[in-house]
């Protein structure tokens, strides 16, 4: 993400967090039950809305960036995090015609090793791997590695939508904030 877009996103996130804290404080200290219920609704909707908007912004931004394809041989693999849940690695690939690129892989594959023939699709500005196909010495496909980023964004969006639904449902069931 370019720095000006990142600054705008972080500023917006900061404003949402401050507003959510303010409404949370009002909900905790308000004596009027209607005001308390509305403040609780606003705090939860701000949080839930942020959960929904963040993956949508990332998805739209990613799909406006150029996509490149590259065929070559893996020179090196620098694993940043090897845990199964948060696997992350930088893969340096030498082109058959000369030159090299470095792409980021967020998925685990036994074929991520030096000397492996590979064809990749990746995002040009971030180097995020979208799809990789691994080939043996004879040109036969051995395996495939797909990015898990879209799945992560979809799960976060679904959680955000569920939180929005739960917030509205709670407010409609108890609009005056009466606690019995």
Helices and strands as residue ranges (DSSP letters): H 3-29, H 33-64, E 67-81, E 88-95, E 100-105, E 117-123, E 129-135, E 141-146, H 149-173
